[in-house]
Amino acid sequence: MFSRKAQRSALAVPAIGALVIGLAACSGAPADAGDGEVTELTIIAANSPWTEGLKTLASTYEDETGIKINIEAYGNEQLNDTLKVKLNAQSDDVDIFAYQVQDVMREFSRNGWLTDMTDYVESDAEWDWEDFQPAAREAVQLDGAVYGVPVMTERHVVYYRSDLLEAAGIQPPETLDDLEAAAKALNDPENGFYGIAMRGARVPLVTQLSSFIYSFGGDFQDEDGNATIDSPEAVEAIEFYGDLLKNYGPPGASNMGWVEASAIFAQGNAAFYLDADSQAYTFLDESNSAVVDSVAFARFPEGPAGSKFYNIVPQTVGISAFSKKQDAAWEFIKWVTNEENTTAMLADDTVPVARQSAWDDDAATASFPAGLVEIIRNVGEDGVGHDRPQLEQVAAAREIVGGPVITAIEGGDVESAAESANTAFQDLVDSEK
C-alpha cells in the first residue's frame, strides 16, 4: 500500500512438538511422509503486499518448527486459473490458498473446494476471531460458514484537495449533499479543472456505486438474493452518482476506470476523487503525483441511510478441501494471522490488515497518513462486506448493473434503464438457482 520498511525480526512460533501432538489428537489427522508428522505445506497466493510479508514469516516458521512453507505467487487472473485447474482435479498438492472472495468464493463453495473453517476460527479465544473487523468477517462467510481468514482489507474513501477547500472556506464533506455542493463550487471546466473525478466506465464503476446505493438505503440484492437495482433507493443513488459526473466531472467520464480517474486527481485537475483507500500510494508518490502535499482523506459521506461504504477483503486465506494436512494448515494460518504477526504485517509491510487491534496500535500505523488511519480505525459496523452483486456470474452482473449509471451520466431516463437492467439481472440470478 505504501513504501515498505525494514524486514521484521523473528517472532515466536509454536514448537514443532506441540504441533505434532495437536495433530495426533485430532481424529483423522493428516499424515505426511507416512510417520504422522507434517514436514511441509504449500500455499498459493496472489502477488500482493501480504504475500511479500508472508515470505519473511514463512522462513521464521520453518526455522522454528521444521515445517517448510512452499509459496507460489501469481497475478490475479493466473491465480484464479491455476486454482481452478488444481481444485477441479482434486489435487492434494495445495494446502492453503489466498483468494478473492468477491470473485470466486461462491463458485469454489458450490464445487466443494473450500474447507468450512467455522470451528477453527471460533475455537481459540486467545487468537480472537472477534478482533477482525465486522465487515471483514462478513465478507468471508457464506450461508453461515466461514471460508477463510481475511488478510487484506479495502474501503471506499474521499480524497480531496485540502488547499483548495481551505482557500474556499469549505469543510470536508460530511454528507453526500455536502460533497455535491463542494464539487459544484470548485468546478471550473473552462480552465480544465473539475469538481470531482470517479470511475464512469460501465463495469469498473459498479464497485464504487455500491457505497452510494448502501448510503441511500439500498443494495444490489435483497436478503433472498433477488435483484433490487430498480428500488427507489437504488435509482436515487444511481441518479446522484451519474449527476456528479455529468455536472462536475471531466469530459469522457463514461470511459474512465480508476486508472484514468485517479490520474486526473493526481495531476491536480480535480477537487475530489472517491475510490479505494488502497490507492493512497498513487497520490503520495512524488514521482507521479502533483498533490503529495495537498491530498487529504475523509470518510465516505452520509446519505439518507448514513455513511454505509464498502469495506471489502481483496485477499483471504482458506484451506483446500483436498489437502491431507488441514489441521496443520490451520495451525500455520492461525499463527500467521495472530495479533502479533498481523500487527507486524501492518507496521513492517504496510499491509492493510483486518484486525482492529493492529489499527489501534499507534506504532504500527506510524507510516500511514493519520487521516487515513483515523477512518480505518472507526469503520465500526458501518462497513459493508461486499462491493458488487453477490452471485457467481459477477462479471456479467456488473455489465448489467453499470448500464443505468451510463444512462444517468448521459442524462437519460434512469428509472426506465434501472427497470430494464433489473429484469436482466434477475434473469441472471434465476439462472444460478
N, C-alpha and C positions, 0 to 999 in steps of 0.2 A: 504493500500500500504506500509506504514511504521508504526512504533510504534505509538500508539495513545497518545494524550496529554490529559491534564485535561479537564473536562467537561466544556462547554462554559456557559457563563451567559445568562440569558433570553434576547431575542431580541424582539423588538417591533412587534406587530401583529395588524391587522385591528380590530377595535371594532366590537363586535357582532351585534350591532345595524346597523352599516353601511353595514355589510354583508347581513343582512336580508333585508334591504331596497333595496340593489342592486339586490337581488334575486327577490323581488317582482316586480321590474321594468322590468324584462325580461319576454317576452311572454312565456307562458308555463313553468313558473318557477317551478322546482321540489318542492314537499312538503314532509314534514316529520311529523309524529305524528298528521297529519290532521290539523295543525294550520299554515302552511306555513313556519315554522321555521325548519331549518336543525339542528338536535341535535347530529348526529354522521355520520362519513364517514368511510368506510372500504377500506384499501389498502392491496394488496397482492404484495410481492416483493421477490427478491432473497436474500439469505444471502450474505451480502456484506458490505464493509466499509460505503457505503452510507446509507444502511438500518440501521446500528448501529447509525449513526449520526441522522437519521430521528427520532429515538425514543426520543431523547432529544428535538428536535424541536416540535414533536407532543405533548409532555407534555406541553411545553410552549404555544402552540397554544390552547390547551384545557383550560389551566388556564386563558388565556386572552379572549377567545371567548365563552367558554362553549360548544364548539363542540368537542365531543370525537372522537379521531382518533384511530381506531382499526387497528393494524398492524399484518399481518400474513406473516411470512418469511419461505421460503423453499429453498432447494438446487435446482440448475438449472433444472434438469430433472423433479423433483417433482413439481417445479413451473409450468413448461410448461404443464404437465399433469393436474395439478389442474385447471389452467386457461382454458384449452380446455374443461374440463368437465363442468365447471361453465358457460362458454360463449356459449358452444353448447346448453346448456339448457336454454339460455337467462335469466340467473339468475340476479336479480337486487340487490343481497346482496353484490356485489362487485362494488365499485365506481371507484377506481383508481387501476392501476396495473403497476408495473415496469417490463419491459420485454426486451428480447434480440432482437433488430431489425433485425439483420442479419439472425436469425433463424426462426422467426415466423411472422414478420410484413406482409409479402406478403400473407401468409395463413390467418391471422387474418383479414386483409383488405378485401380479397376476400369473406370471410364469413360474412362480415358486423359487425364485433365485435368491431371495433375501431371507436371512435369519431373523426371526422375531426376537428382538433384543430387550423386550419389556422387562423380563425377570432380571436380566443382567443389570440394567440401569437403575432398577428400583431396589436392588439387593444390598447395596453398600451405602449406608448413611453417611459415612465419612467422605466418600467420593462425591456425594451430594448432587444428584440429578436436578434438584430444585434450584441449584445455583446457576443453571443455564437459563438464559432469558426466556420468558414465556413464549414469545413468537418463534424462537429457535426450536424450542421443544415441540411446539405445534407443527412446525414445518416438516419434522422428520417422523410424524405419525400418520398412519392411515388405517381407518377402520379400527381404531383402538389399539393398534400395535405400533411399537417403536422400531423403526428400521435403521437406526443409525445414531451416532453421536455427532452433533453439529460442531464443526471445527472452524468455520469462517462465517461471518455474517455481513450483511449489507443493508443499508437503509436509504430511504428517499429523503434528501435534504435540500435546502435552499442555499445556493451560492449567490453572494451579492457583492457589489462594489461598495465597500464601506465609505470610501472617499466621496463618491457621488451622492450617496444617501445623506451623509453628514452635511455636505455643501448645500443640499436642497432642503435640509431640515426635516428629512423623512426618517421615521423609525423603521427598523427591520420589521417586516410584515408579520403580524400575529394571526391574521385571518386571511382567507383567500380574497376577500374583498379588499383588504389592505394591499395584497400583492397586486391585484388588478389596478388599483388606484396609483400605486407607486410606478408600475410599468408604464402606465399612461402618462404620468407626469415626466418621466425620464426618457420617453420615446422620442427620438429625433432622426427619423429616417432620411430626411433631406441631407443630413451630414453623415449618413452611413452608420448611425448608432441606433440601437433598438432596445426597447424596454425589457424584452425577455427573449431567451433562446431556450428551446426544448426540442425533444425529438418530435418530428412531424411525419416521418415516413410510416406507412401503413402498419407494418409488422413491428418495427422497433418501438413505436410509441406506446404499444399496449401495456408494457410493464410500468411505464411512467403514468399512464392514465389510471392505473389501479388505485393509487393513493387518492386521486381526485374522486373516483367513484366511492371509495370507502368513506371519505370525509364528507360526502354528500348523503351518506346513509345507505348506499347500495353495495352491490358486489356483482361479479360476473355470473354467479350461480347462487341459487338458494340452498337451504340446508339439505335438500334432496338431490342436489346436483343439477337441477333444471336451469336452463338459460334465463337470465334476468337483465340482459342489457337493454331491454326496452322499457324497464321500470321508470317511473318518473324521476327517481333519484339518479339513475344511471344516465338518462337522457340529459338531465340538467348538468351533470358533471361533464358529459361529452361536449355539450354546447359551451360550457365555461372554458374547457381546455382548448377547444377549437377557436373560440373568440380571442383568447390570449394571443395565439399565434397569428390569427388573421389580422388583428388590430394593432398588435405591438411587437410582432415577431419579424424576423428577416424575410426577405423575398425568397421563394423557393422552399419554404419551411416544410412542405409536404414531401420533400425529397430528402430530408435530413434525418440521419440517425444520430447516435451520441457522438460519433467522431466529428461530424460536421457542426453540430450544435455547440459542442464543447469548445471547438476551435474558435468560434465567434466570440465566446466569452473570454477565452484565453488571450485572444488578440486585443482585448479591451473594447470590443464593439457591442457589448450588451450589459445592461444593468443587473439582470438576474439570469441565473441558469439553474434549473431544477433537474436533478438526476441523482444517481447513487453516490453515497459518500466515499465509495472506493475510488472515485475519480479525482479525489482531492490532490493526488500527486501531480495531475496534469497542470494544475494552477499554482503549484508550489515549486515547480521546476523552472529555475531561472533561464535555462536554455530554450524553453518552449513557451513560457508564459510572460505576458506583459502586465499581469495583475498580481504578481507574487506579494507585493506589499499592500495591496488593497482588497484582496479577496477575503471575505468573511463568511461565516456559516450560520444558518438559522434552522431551527426545527421546521418541519413541514407545517404550513399554516392550517388553522382551524377552518373547517367548513361547517355547514349546518349540523353535522353529526360529530363535530370535534376534529381533532388532529389525528387522523387514522391513516397511517402510512405503512408501506410495506417494510418489513424487517425480515429479510429472507436469508436462507442458508445456501450460498453458492457451492458449498462443499460439505459433505457429511461422510462419516466413516462407518461402513457397515461390514457385516461378516457374510461371506458366501455360504449359501445353503449347502454347498457341496464340499466345503472344507472338512477335513477329518481332524481338524485341530481347533474347533470352535471355542473351547474353553481357554486355550492358550491365546487364541486371537483376542478374546475379550480381555484377558489379563494385560495384554500389550496395549489395547485401546484404552483401557481404564487408566493405565499408568501414563500414557501419552497425554491424555485429556484431564489428568488430575489438576487440582488448583495450582500447584507449584509449577508444573510444566506449561500449563496454559498461560499463566502469568508471564513466564519466561518467553513464550512464543510472542506475546504482545509486546514485551519490553525489548527483546533482542532482535526479533524478526519483523516487528511491526505488523503482525498478523491480526486482522480484525476478528478477534475470538468471540465466543458465545457466552463465556462465563461472566456474570455480573461482578463477581469479586475481583476479577482481573481489571475490569474497567474502573472499579472503585479504588484501585491502588495508584496513588499519585506518582510513585516512582516508575511504575510500569508504563504509564501513559505520558511520560515526560517528553517523548519525541513526537507526540501527536499535537496538532493545534488545539489549544484549550477550548475553543468554541465547539469544535467537533466532539471532543471528549465529553463535554457537558451534555450535548444532545444524546450521545450513545448511553451515557450513564442514566439518563432519565427517560429512556424508552418506556419502561414500565409495562403496563398492559395495553398501551396504545398501538404498538407494532402489530402488524398483520403478517402472518407467516407465509403468504403467497402473493405473487405479483403478476399472475396471469391465470387464465382459466385452468381449472383442475380436472384434467382428463388426459388420456394417453395421447390423443391426437392434438397436442398442444400447439404445434406449428400451424396446423390447419385452422385451429380455433383463433389464433392470433390474426391470421389473414382475414377472417370474417369480422372479428371484433374491431379491428382497426378501420374498417370501411366507414362507419358513421362519423368518425373523427375527421377523416379526409373531407367528407361532406360538410362538416362544420367549418373547417378551415376555408373551404371554397364558398361558404355562405349559402349552402343548400338546405333542404328540408331534413333536419336531423331526426325528427320524430319518425318520419316515414323510413328513413335509412336504418334507424335502430330497429324498427319493427321487422323489416326485411332481413336484417342481419340476425336478429334473434331467432327467426324461423330457421335460417340456415344453421345457426349454432345449435339449436335444439335437435335438428336432424343429426348433427354430428354426435351430440350427447347420446341420442337414442341408439345410434349405431354401435355404441360400446356397451349397451345393456345386455 
